[in-house]
Amino acid sequence: MSSTASAQPRASILTTIKAVAWSFLGLRGRQGFEQDVQRLKPLQVVAVGLIGVFVFVGALAALVHWIVPG
């Protein structure tokens, strides 16, 4: 019942956040990408990615609101 996919432990949420952050910046290496594909769950990646997009857009909106006088 052992397989190579089950031999490697699943990634934590912090690992998922780090992988998504590197993907946003576009600086993820090939070896890191291969490890992420094996360890990360797609649902976690999508959820963290959506949260990251909302945080990024919110931060940009707050920055614009702060810079541009009312």
mmCIF file of the N, C-alpha and C atoms, coordinates in Angstrom:
data_MODEL
# 
_entry.id   MODEL 
# 
loop_
_atom_site.group_PDB 
_atom_site.id 
_atom_site.type_symbol 
_atom_site.label_atom_id 
_atom_site.label_alt_id 
_atom_site.label_comp_id 
_atom_site.label_asym_id 
_atom_site.label_entity_id 
_atom_site.label_seq_id 
_atom_site.pdbx_PDB_ins_code 
_atom_site.Cartn_x 
_atom_site.Cartn_y 
_atom_site.Cartn_z 
_atom_site.occupancy 
_atom_site.B_iso_or_equiv 
_atom_site.pdbx_formal_charge 
_atom_site.auth_seq_id 
_atom_site.auth_comp_id 
_atom_site.auth_asym_id 
_atom_site.auth_atom_id 
_atom_site.pdbx_PDB_model_num 
ATOM 1   N N  . MET A 1 1  ? 0.815   -1.183 0.000   1.00 0.00 ? 1  MET A N  1 
ATOM 2   C CA . MET A 1 1  ? 0.000   0.000  0.000   1.00 0.00 ? 1  MET A CA 1 
ATOM 3   C C  . MET A 1 1  ? 0.862   1.252  0.000   1.00 0.00 ? 1  MET A C  1 
ATOM 4   N N  . SER A 1 2  ? 2.154   1.122  0.044   1.00 0.00 ? 2  SER A N  1 
ATOM 5   C CA . SER A 1 2  ? 2.997   2.317  0.033   1.00 0.00 ? 2  SER A CA 1 
ATOM 6   C C  . SER A 1 2  ? 3.223   2.767  -1.401  1.00 0.00 ? 2  SER A C  1 
ATOM 7   N N  . SER A 1 3  ? 3.180   4.065  -1.571  1.00 0.00 ? 3  SER A N  1 
ATOM 8   C CA . SER A 1 3  ? 3.470   4.653  -2.869  1.00 0.00 ? 3  SER A CA 1 
ATOM 9   C C  . SER A 1 3  ? 4.351   5.874  -2.647  1.00 0.00 ? 3  SER A C  1 
ATOM 10  N N  . THR A 1 4  ? 4.914   6.378  -3.707  1.00 0.00 ? 4  THR A N  1 
ATOM 11  C CA . THR A 1 4  ? 5.807   7.527  -3.572  1.00 0.00 ? 4  THR A CA 1 
ATOM 12  C C  . THR A 1 4  ? 5.055   8.779  -3.162  1.00 0.00 ? 4  THR A C  1 
ATOM 13  N N  . ALA A 1 5  ? 3.795   8.907  -3.552  1.00 0.00 ? 5  ALA A N  1 
ATOM 14  C CA . ALA A 1 5  ? 3.017   10.090 -3.197  1.00 0.00 ? 5  ALA A CA 1 
ATOM 15  C C  . ALA A 1 5  ? 2.698   10.118 -1.709  1.00 0.00 ? 5  ALA A C  1 
ATOM 16  N N  . SER A 1 6  ? 2.436   8.963  -1.113  1.00 0.00 ? 6  SER A N  1 
ATOM 17  C CA . SER A 1 6  ? 2.102   8.941  0.299   1.00 0.00 ? 6  SER A CA 1 
ATOM 18  C C  . SER A 1 6  ? 3.346   8.950  1.181   1.00 0.00 ? 6  SER A C  1 
ATOM 19  N N  . ALA A 1 7  ? 4.510   8.688  0.612   1.00 0.00 ? 7  ALA A N  1 
ATOM 20  C CA . ALA A 1 7  ? 5.736   8.673  1.399   1.00 0.00 ? 7  ALA A CA 1 
ATOM 21  C C  . ALA A 1 7  ? 6.168   10.081 1.783   1.00 0.00 ? 7  ALA A C  1 
ATOM 22  N N  . GLN A 1 8  ? 5.823   11.058 0.965   1.00 0.00 ? 8  GLN A N  1 
ATOM 23  C CA . GLN A 1 8  ? 6.200   12.433 1.262   1.00 0.00 ? 8  GLN A CA 1 
ATOM 24  C C  . GLN A 1 8  ? 5.087   13.092 2.068   1.00 0.00 ? 8  GLN A C  1 
ATOM 25  N N  . PRO A 1 9  ? 5.422   13.767 3.163   1.00 0.00 ? 9  PRO A N  1 
ATOM 26  C CA . PRO A 1 9  ? 4.384   14.375 4.000   1.00 0.00 ? 9  PRO A CA 1 
ATOM 27  C C  . PRO A 1 9  ? 3.693   15.529 3.297   1.00 0.00 ? 9  PRO A C  1 
ATOM 28  N N  . ARG A 1 10 ? 2.454   15.759 3.705   1.00 0.00 ? 10 ARG A N  1 
ATOM 29  C CA . ARG A 1 10 ? 1.688   16.856 3.141   1.00 0.00 ? 10 ARG A CA 1 
ATOM 30  C C  . ARG A 1 10 ? 2.215   18.175 3.668   1.00 0.00 ? 10 ARG A C  1 
ATOM 31  N N  . ALA A 1 11 ? 2.051   19.219 2.885   1.00 0.00 ? 11 ALA A N  1 
ATOM 32  C CA . ALA A 1 11 ? 2.548   20.532 3.252   1.00 0.00 ? 11 ALA A CA 1 
ATOM 33  C C  . ALA A 1 11 ? 1.607   21.201 4.249   1.00 0.00 ? 11 ALA A C  1 
ATOM 34  N N  . SER A 1 12 ? 2.187   22.017 5.112   1.00 0.00 ? 12 SER A N  1 
ATOM 35  C CA . SER A 1 12 ? 1.388   22.783 6.061   1.00 0.00 ? 12 SER A CA 1 
ATOM 36  C C  . SER A 1 12 ? 0.823   24.017 5.361   1.00 0.00 ? 12 SER A C  1 
ATOM 37  N N  . ILE A 1 13 ? -0.053  24.722 6.044   1.00 0.00 ? 13 ILE A N  1 
ATOM 38  C CA . ILE A 1 13 ? -0.648  25.925 5.467   1.00 0.00 ? 13 ILE A CA 1 
ATOM 39  C C  . ILE A 1 13 ? 0.421   27.003 5.272   1.00 0.00 ? 13 ILE A C  1 
ATOM 40  N N  . LEU A 1 14 ? 1.415   27.038 6.158   1.00 0.00 ? 14 LEU A N  1 
ATOM 41  C CA . LEU A 1 14 ? 2.502   28.018 6.012   1.00 0.00 ? 14 LEU A CA 1 
ATOM 42  C C  . LEU A 1 14 ? 3.315   27.732 4.752   1.00 0.00 ? 14 LEU A C  1 
ATOM 43  N N  . THR A 1 15 ? 3.545   26.479 4.456   1.00 0.00 ? 15 THR A N  1 
ATOM 44  C CA . THR A 1 15 ? 4.253   26.098 3.230   1.00 0.00 ? 15 THR A CA 1 
ATOM 45  C C  . THR A 1 15 ? 3.443   26.488 2.003   1.00 0.00 ? 15 THR A C  1 
ATOM 46  N N  . THR A 1 16 ? 2.128   26.328 2.085   1.00 0.00 ? 16 THR A N  1 
ATOM 47  C CA . THR A 1 16 ? 1.256   26.712 0.978   1.00 0.00 ? 16 THR A CA 1 
ATOM 48  C C  . THR A 1 16 ? 1.301   28.212 0.753   1.00 0.00 ? 16 THR A C  1 
ATOM 49  N N  . ILE A 1 17 ? 1.260   28.988 1.835   1.00 0.00 ? 17 ILE A N  1 
ATOM 50  C CA . ILE A 1 17 ? 1.320   30.447 1.721   1.00 0.00 ? 17 ILE A CA 1 
ATOM 51  C C  . ILE A 1 17 ? 2.643   30.870 1.093   1.00 0.00 ? 17 ILE A C  1 
ATOM 52  N N  . LYS A 1 18 ? 3.723   30.254 1.521   1.00 0.00 ? 18 LYS A N  1 
ATOM 53  C CA . LYS A 1 18 ? 5.032   30.584 0.973   1.00 0.00 ? 18 LYS A CA 1 
ATOM 54  C C  . LYS A 1 18 ? 5.107   30.253 -0.521  1.00 0.00 ? 18 LYS A C  1 
ATOM 55  N N  . ALA A 1 19 ? 4.585   29.118 -0.911  1.00 0.00 ? 19 ALA A N  1 
ATOM 56  C CA . ALA A 1 19 ? 4.613   28.729 -2.327  1.00 0.00 ? 19 ALA A CA 1 
ATOM 57  C C  . ALA A 1 19 ? 3.783   29.677 -3.179  1.00 0.00 ? 19 ALA A C  1 
ATOM 58  N N  . VAL A 1 20 ? 2.619   30.071 -2.674  1.00 0.00 ? 20 VAL A N  1 
ATOM 59  C CA . VAL A 1 20 ? 1.767   30.996 -3.429  1.00 0.00 ? 20 VAL A CA 1 
ATOM 60  C C  . VAL A 1 20 ? 2.423   32.373 -3.512  1.00 0.00 ? 20 VAL A C  1 
ATOM 61  N N  . ALA A 1 21 ? 3.056   32.813 -2.428  1.00 0.00 ? 21 ALA A N  1 
ATOM 62  C CA . ALA A 1 21 ? 3.741   34.109 -2.447  1.00 0.00 ? 21 ALA A CA 1 
ATOM 63  C C  . ALA A 1 21 ? 4.874   34.116 -3.473  1.00 0.00 ? 21 ALA A C  1 
ATOM 64  N N  . TRP A 1 22 ? 5.655   33.042 -3.522  1.00 0.00 ? 22 TRP A N  1 
ATOM 65  C CA . TRP A 1 22 ? 6.708   32.947 -4.526  1.00 0.00 ? 22 TRP A CA 1 
ATOM 66  C C  . TRP A 1 22 ? 6.121   32.937 -5.934  1.00 0.00 ? 22 TRP A C  1 
ATOM 67  N N  . SER A 1 23 ? 4.964   32.312 -6.097  1.00 0.00 ? 23 SER A N  1 
ATOM 68  C CA . SER A 1 23 ? 4.325   32.273 -7.407  1.00 0.00 ? 23 SER A CA 1 
ATOM 69  C C  . SER A 1 23 ? 3.833   33.655 -7.822  1.00 0.00 ? 23 SER A C  1 
ATOM 70  N N  . PHE A 1 24 ? 3.328   34.428 -6.871  1.00 0.00 ? 24 PHE A N  1 
ATOM 71  C CA . PHE A 1 24 ? 2.914   35.799 -7.178  1.00 0.00 ? 24 PHE A CA 1 
ATOM 72  C C  . PHE A 1 24 ? 4.095   36.611 -7.699  1.00 0.00 ? 24 PHE A C  1 
ATOM 73  N N  . LEU A 1 25 ? 5.266   36.394 -7.119  1.00 0.00 ? 25 LEU A N  1 
ATOM 74  C CA . LEU A 1 25 ? 6.447   37.131 -7.535  1.00 0.00 ? 25 LEU A CA 1 
ATOM 75  C C  . LEU A 1 25 ? 7.088   36.545 -8.796  1.00 0.00 ? 25 LEU A C  1 
ATOM 76  N N  . GLY A 1 26 ? 6.774   35.309 -9.099  1.00 0.00 ? 26 GLY A N  1 
ATOM 77  C CA . GLY A 1 26 ? 7.333   34.661 -10.282 1.00 0.00 ? 26 GLY A CA 1 
ATOM 78  C C  . GLY A 1 26 ? 8.772   34.218 -10.111 1.00 0.00 ? 26 GLY A C  1 
ATOM 79  N N  . LEU A 1 27 ? 9.179   33.934 -8.875  1.00 0.00 ? 27 LEU A N  1 
ATOM 80  C CA . LEU A 1 27 ? 10.566  33.578 -8.598  1.00 0.00 ? 27 LEU A CA 1 
ATOM 81  C C  . LEU A 1 27 ? 10.735  32.150 -8.105  1.00 0.00 ? 27 LEU A C  1 
ATOM 82  N N  . ARG A 1 28 ? 9.827   31.284 -8.413  1.00 0.00 ? 28 ARG A N  1 
ATOM 83  C CA . ARG A 1 28 ? 9.896   29.901 -7.930  1.00 0.00 ? 28 ARG A CA 1 
ATOM 84  C C  . ARG A 1 28 ? 10.754  29.080 -8.874  1.00 0.00 ? 28 ARG A C  1 
ATOM 85  N N  . GLY A 1 29 ? 11.725  28.373 -8.333  1.00 0.00 ? 29 GLY A N  1 
ATOM 86  C CA . GLY A 1 29 ? 12.611  27.536 -9.141  1.00 0.00 ? 29 GLY A CA 1 
ATOM 87  C C  . GLY A 1 29 ? 11.931  26.241 -9.566  1.00 0.00 ? 29 GLY A C  1 
ATOM 88  N N  . ARG A 1 30 ? 12.523  25.577 -10.515 1.00 0.00 ? 30 ARG A N  1 
ATOM 89  C CA . ARG A 1 30 ? 11.956  24.337 -11.061 1.00 0.00 ? 30 ARG A CA 1 
ATOM 90  C C  . ARG A 1 30 ? 11.867  23.241 -9.997  1.00 0.00 ? 30 ARG A C  1 
ATOM 91  N N  . GLN A 1 31 ? 12.920  23.091 -9.203  1.00 0.00 ? 31 GLN A N  1 
ATOM 92  C CA . GLN A 1 31 ? 12.935  22.046 -8.181  1.00 0.00 ? 31 GLN A CA 1 
ATOM 93  C C  . GLN A 1 31 ? 11.878  22.331 -7.112  1.00 0.00 ? 31 GLN A C  1 
ATOM 94  N N  . GLY A 1 32 ? 11.756  23.575 -6.699  1.00 0.00 ? 32 GLY A N  1 
ATOM 95  C CA . GLY A 1 32 ? 10.737  23.944 -5.718  1.00 0.00 ? 32 GLY A CA 1 
ATOM 96  C C  . GLY A 1 32 ? 9.344   23.716 -6.261  1.00 0.00 ? 32 GLY A C  1 
ATOM 97  N N  . PHE A 1 33 ? 9.159   24.007 -7.536  1.00 0.00 ? 33 PHE A N  1 
ATOM 98  C CA . PHE A 1 33 ? 7.856   23.788 -8.159  1.00 0.00 ? 33 PHE A CA 1 
ATOM 99  C C  . PHE A 1 33 ? 7.494   22.308 -8.160  1.00 0.00 ? 33 PHE A C  1 
ATOM 100 N N  . GLU A 1 34 ? 8.451   21.465 -8.493  1.00 0.00 ? 34 GLU A N  1 
ATOM 101 C CA . GLU A 1 34 ? 8.200   20.021 -8.513  1.00 0.00 ? 34 GLU A CA 1 
ATOM 102 C C  . GLU A 1 34 ? 7.826   19.505 -7.123  1.00 0.00 ? 34 GLU A C  1 
ATOM 103 N N  . GLN A 1 35 ? 8.495   20.010 -6.099  1.00 0.00 ? 35 GLN A N  1 
ATOM 104 C CA . GLN A 1 35 ? 8.159   19.609 -4.729  1.00 0.00 ? 35 GLN A CA 1 
ATOM 105 C C  . GLN A 1 35 ? 6.752   20.083 -4.358  1.00 0.00 ? 35 GLN A C  1 
ATOM 106 N N  . ASP A 1 36 ? 6.411   21.295 -4.772  1.00 0.00 ? 36 ASP A N  1 
ATOM 107 C CA . ASP A 1 36 ? 5.085   21.830 -4.465  1.00 0.00 ? 36 ASP A CA 1 
ATOM 108 C C  . ASP A 1 36 ? 3.983   21.009 -5.126  1.00 0.00 ? 36 ASP A C  1 
ATOM 109 N N  . VAL A 1 37 ? 4.214   20.599 -6.359  1.00 0.00 ? 37 VAL A N  1 
ATOM 110 C CA . VAL A 1 37 ? 3.217   19.807 -7.081  1.00 0.00 ? 37 VAL A CA 1 
ATOM 111 C C  . VAL A 1 37 ? 2.930   18.506 -6.341  1.00 0.00 ? 37 VAL A C  1 
ATOM 112 N N  . GLN A 1 38 ? 3.956   17.918 -5.762  1.00 0.00 ? 38 GLN A N  1 
ATOM 113 C CA . GLN A 1 38 ? 3.784   16.644 -5.066  1.00 0.00 ? 38 GLN A CA 1 
ATOM 114 C C  . GLN A 1 38 ? 3.153   16.818 -3.691  1.00 0.00 ? 38 GLN A C  1 
ATOM 115 N N  . ARG A 1 39 ? 3.415   17.929 -3.016  1.00 0.00 ? 39 ARG A N  1 
ATOM 116 C CA . ARG A 1 39 ? 3.030   18.079 -1.614  1.00 0.00 ? 39 ARG A CA 1 
ATOM 117 C C  . ARG A 1 39 ? 1.758   18.904 -1.383  1.00 0.00 ? 39 ARG A C  1 
ATOM 118 N N  . LEU A 1 40 ? 1.485   19.877 -2.245  1.00 0.00 ? 40 LEU A N  1 
ATOM 119 C CA . LEU A 1 40 ? 0.383   20.797 -1.979  1.00 0.00 ? 40 LEU A CA 1 
ATOM 120 C C  . LEU A 1 40 ? -0.940  20.268 -2.515  1.00 0.00 ? 40 LEU A C  1 
ATOM 121 N N  . LYS A 1 41 ? -1.996  20.550 -1.782  1.00 0.00 ? 41 LYS A N  1 
ATOM 122 C CA . LYS A 1 41 ? -3.339  20.202 -2.235  1.00 0.00 ? 41 LYS A CA 1 
ATOM 123 C C  . LYS A 1 41 ? -3.866  21.356 -3.086  1.00 0.00 ? 41 LYS A C  1 
ATOM 124 N N  . PRO A 1 42 ? -4.470  21.048 -4.228  1.00 0.00 ? 42 PRO A N  1 
ATOM 125 C CA . PRO A 1 42 ? -4.957  22.116 -5.110  1.00 0.00 ? 42 PRO A CA 1 
ATOM 126 C C  . PRO A 1 42 ? -5.972  23.051 -4.435  1.00 0.00 ? 42 PRO A C  1 
ATOM 127 N N  . LEU A 1 43 ? -6.825  22.513 -3.608  1.00 0.00 ? 43 LEU A N  1 
ATOM 128 C CA . LEU A 1 43 ? -7.821  23.354 -2.942  1.00 0.00 ? 43 LEU A CA 1 
ATOM 129 C C  . LEU A 1 43 ? -7.149  24.367 -2.018  1.00 0.00 ? 43 LEU A C  1 
ATOM 130 N N  . GLN A 1 44 ? -6.105  23.950 -1.313  1.00 0.00 ? 44 GLN A N  1 
ATOM 131 C CA . GLN A 1 44 ? -5.365  24.878 -0.455  1.00 0.00 ? 44 GLN A CA 1 
ATOM 132 C C  . GLN A 1 44 ? -4.710  25.976 -1.283  1.00 0.00 ? 44 GLN A C  1 
ATOM 133 N N  . VAL A 1 45 ? -4.131  25.620 -2.404  1.00 0.00 ? 45 VAL A N  1 
ATOM 134 C CA . VAL A 1 45 ? -3.449  26.601 -3.253  1.00 0.00 ? 45 VAL A CA 1 
ATOM 135 C C  . VAL A 1 45 ? -4.449  27.623 -3.783  1.00 0.00 ? 45 VAL A C  1 
ATOM 136 N N  . VAL A 1 46 ? -5.611  27.164 -4.237  1.00 0.00 ? 46 VAL A N  1 
ATOM 137 C CA . VAL A 1 46 ? -6.627  28.071 -4.759  1.00 0.00 ? 46 VAL A CA 1 
ATOM 138 C C  . VAL A 1 46 ? -7.138  28.997 -3.661  1.00 0.00 ? 46 VAL A C  1 
ATOM 139 N N  . ALA A 1 47 ? -7.409  28.446 -2.488  1.00 0.00 ? 47 ALA A N  1 
ATOM 140 C CA . ALA A 1 47 ? -7.918  29.261 -1.378  1.00 0.00 ? 47 ALA A CA 1 
ATOM 141 C C  . ALA A 1 47 ? -6.900  30.313 -0.951  1.00 0.00 ? 47 ALA A C  1 
ATOM 142 N N  . VAL A 1 48 ? -5.655  29.906 -0.779  1.00 0.00 ? 48 VAL A N  1 
ATOM 143 C CA . VAL A 1 48 ? -4.612  30.855 -0.373  1.00 0.00 ? 48 VAL A CA 1 
ATOM 144 C C  . VAL A 1 48 ? -4.378  31.882 -1.478  1.00 0.00 ? 48 VAL A C  1 
ATOM 145 N N  . GLY A 1 49 ? -4.444  31.463 -2.727  1.00 0.00 ? 49 GLY A N  1 
ATOM 146 C CA . GLY A 1 49 ? -4.283  32.394 -3.842  1.00 0.00 ? 49 GLY A CA 1 
ATOM 147 C C  . GLY A 1 49 ? -5.384  33.441 -3.881  1.00 0.00 ? 49 GLY A C  1 
ATOM 148 N N  . LEU A 1 50 ? -6.620  33.023 -3.672  1.00 0.00 ? 50 LEU A N  1 
ATOM 149 C CA . LEU A 1 50 ? -7.731  33.985 -3.660  1.00 0.00 ? 50 LEU A CA 1 
ATOM 150 C C  . LEU A 1 50 ? -7.613  34.958 -2.492  1.00 0.00 ? 50 LEU A C  1 
ATOM 151 N N  . ILE A 1 51 ? -7.261  34.453 -1.333  1.00 0.00 ? 51 ILE A N  1 
ATOM 152 C CA . ILE A 1 51 ? -7.068  35.329 -0.175  1.00 0.00 ? 51 ILE A CA 1 
ATOM 153 C C  . ILE A 1 51 ? -5.930  36.313 -0.459  1.00 0.00 ? 51 ILE A C  1 
ATOM 154 N N  . GLY A 1 52 ? -4.862  35.835 -1.059  1.00 0.00 ? 52 GLY A N  1 
ATOM 155 C CA . GLY A 1 52 ? -3.747  36.710 -1.415  1.00 0.00 ? 52 GLY A CA 1 
ATOM 156 C C  . GLY A 1 52 ? -4.135  37.801 -2.387  1.00 0.00 ? 52 GLY A C  1 
ATOM 157 N N  . VAL A 1 53 ? -4.963  37.459 -3.361  1.00 0.00 ? 53 VAL A N  1 
ATOM 158 C CA . VAL A 1 53 ? -5.431  38.456 -4.330  1.00 0.00 ? 53 VAL A CA 1 
ATOM 159 C C  . VAL A 1 53 ? -6.280  39.507 -3.625  1.00 0.00 ? 53 VAL A C  1 
ATOM 160 N N  . PHE A 1 54 ? -7.190  39.083 -2.755  1.00 0.00 ? 54 PHE A N  1 
ATOM 161 C CA . PHE A 1 54 ? -8.031  40.045 -2.041  1.00 0.00 ? 54 PHE A CA 1 
ATOM 162 C C  . PHE A 1 54 ? -7.198  40.957 -1.140  1.00 0.00 ? 54 PHE A C  1 
ATOM 163 N N  . VAL A 1 55 ? -6.211  40.402 -0.469  1.00 0.00 ? 55 VAL A N  1 
ATOM 164 C CA . VAL A 1 55 ? -5.336  41.217 0.383   1.00 0.00 ? 55 VAL A CA 1 
ATOM 165 C C  . VAL A 1 55 ? -4.538  42.200 -0.463  1.00 0.00 ? 55 VAL A C  1 
ATOM 166 N N  . PHE A 1 56 ? -4.024  41.757 -1.595  1.00 0.00 ? 56 PHE A N  1 
ATOM 167 C CA . PHE A 1 56 ? -3.248  42.628 -2.477  1.00 0.00 ? 56 PHE A CA 1 
ATOM 168 C C  . PHE A 1 56 ? -4.095  43.769 -3.028  1.00 0.00 ? 56 PHE A C  1 
ATOM 169 N N  . VAL A 1 57 ? -5.278  43.449 -3.514  1.00 0.00 ? 57 VAL A N  1 
ATOM 170 C CA . VAL A 1 57 ? -6.166  44.483 -4.058  1.00 0.00 ? 57 VAL A CA 1 
ATOM 171 C C  . VAL A 1 57 ? -6.603  45.442 -2.950  1.00 0.00 ? 57 VAL A C  1 
ATOM 172 N N  . GLY A 1 58 ? -6.913  44.917 -1.773  1.00 0.00 ? 58 GLY A N  1 
ATOM 173 C CA . GLY A 1 58 ? -7.277  45.778 -0.648  1.00 0.00 ? 58 GLY A CA 1 
ATOM 174 C C  . GLY A 1 58 ? -6.139  46.710 -0.251  1.00 0.00 ? 58 GLY A C  1 
ATOM 175 N N  . ALA A 1 59 ? -4.908  46.185 -0.249  1.00 0.00 ? 59 ALA A N  1 
ATOM 176 C CA . ALA A 1 59 ? -3.752  47.015 0.082   1.00 0.00 ? 59 ALA A CA 1 
ATOM 177 C C  . ALA A 1 59 ? -3.542  48.108 -0.959  1.00 0.00 ? 59 ALA A C  1 
ATOM 178 N N  . LEU A 1 60 ? -3.724  47.771 -2.231  1.00 0.00 ? 60 LEU A N  1 
ATOM 179 C CA . LEU A 1 60 ? -3.599  48.787 -3.278  1.00 0.00 ? 60 LEU A CA 1 
ATOM 180 C C  . LEU A 1 60 ? -4.684  49.855 -3.146  1.00 0.00 ? 60 LEU A C  1 
ATOM 181 N N  . ALA A 1 61 ? -5.919  49.450 -2.877  1.00 0.00 ? 61 ALA A N  1 
ATOM 182 C CA . ALA A 1 61 ? -7.007  50.410 -2.697  1.00 0.00 ? 61 ALA A CA 1 
ATOM 183 C C  . ALA A 1 61 ? -6.746  51.319 -1.496  1.00 0.00 ? 61 ALA A C  1 
ATOM 184 N N  . ALA A 1 62 ? -6.242  50.753 -0.402  1.00 0.00 ? 62 ALA A N  1 
ATOM 185 C CA . ALA A 1 62 ? -5.925  51.558 0.783   1.00 0.00 ? 62 ALA A CA 1 
ATOM 186 C C  . ALA A 1 62 ? -4.794  52.531 0.483   1.00 0.00 ? 62 ALA A C  1 
ATOM 187 N N  . LEU A 1 63 ? -3.790  52.089 -0.262  1.00 0.00 ? 63 LEU A N  1 
ATOM 188 C CA . LEU A 1 63 ? -2.669  52.967 -0.628  1.00 0.00 ? 63 LEU A CA 1 
ATOM 189 C C  . LEU A 1 63 ? -3.148  54.121 -1.487  1.00 0.00 ? 63 LEU A C  1 
ATOM 190 N N  . VAL A 1 64 ? -3.966  53.849 -2.469  1.00 0.00 ? 64 VAL A N  1 
ATOM 191 C CA . VAL A 1 64 ? -4.506  54.894 -3.337  1.00 0.00 ? 64 VAL A CA 1 
ATOM 192 C C  . VAL A 1 64 ? -5.374  55.863 -2.520  1.00 0.00 ? 64 VAL A C  1 
ATOM 193 N N  . HIS A 1 65 ? -6.186  55.334 -1.645  1.00 0.00 ? 65 HIS A N  1 
ATOM 194 C CA . HIS A 1 65 ? -7.035  56.186 -0.805  1.00 0.00 ? 65 HIS A CA 1 
ATOM 195 C C  . HIS A 1 65 ? -6.200  57.087 0.103   1.00 0.00 ? 65 HIS A C  1 
ATOM 196 N N  . TRP A 1 66 ? -5.074  56.565 0.568   1.00 0.00 ? 66 TRP A N  1 
ATOM 197 C CA . TRP A 1 66 ? -4.193  57.336 1.451   1.00 0.00 ? 66 TRP A CA 1 
ATOM 198 C C  . TRP A 1 66 ? -3.424  58.417 0.683   1.00 0.00 ? 66 TRP A C  1 
ATOM 199 N N  . ILE A 1 67 ? -3.002  58.097 -0.567  1.00 0.00 ? 67 ILE A N  1 
ATOM 200 C CA . ILE A 1 67 ? -2.197  59.030 -1.357  1.00 0.00 ? 67 ILE A CA 1 
ATOM 201 C C  . ILE A 1 67 ? -3.042  60.114 -1.988  1.00 0.00 ? 67 ILE A C  1 
ATOM 202 N N  . VAL A 1 68 ? -4.158  59.741 -2.574  1.00 0.00 ? 68 VAL A N  1 
ATOM 203 C CA . VAL A 1 68 ? -5.006  60.694 -3.292  1.00 0.00 ? 68 VAL A CA 1 
ATOM 204 C C  . VAL A 1 68 ? -5.881  61.434 -2.278  1.00 0.00 ? 68 VAL A C  1 
ATOM 205 N N  . PRO A 1 69 ? -5.769  62.753 -2.250  1.00 0.00 ? 69 PRO A N  1 
ATOM 206 C CA . PRO A 1 69 ? -6.607  63.489 -1.293  1.00 0.00 ? 69 PRO A CA 1 
ATOM 207 C C  . PRO A 1 69 ? -8.099  63.367 -1.635  1.00 0.00 ? 69 PRO A C  1 
ATOM 208 N N  . GLY A 1 70 ? -8.908  63.276 -0.597  1.00 0.00 ? 70 GLY A N  1 
ATOM 209 C CA . GLY A 1 70 ? -10.338 63.028 -0.688  1.00 0.00 ? 70 GLY A CA 1 
ATOM 210 C C  . GLY A 1 70 ? -11.073 64.027 -1.486  1.00 0.00 ? 70 GLY A C  1 
# 
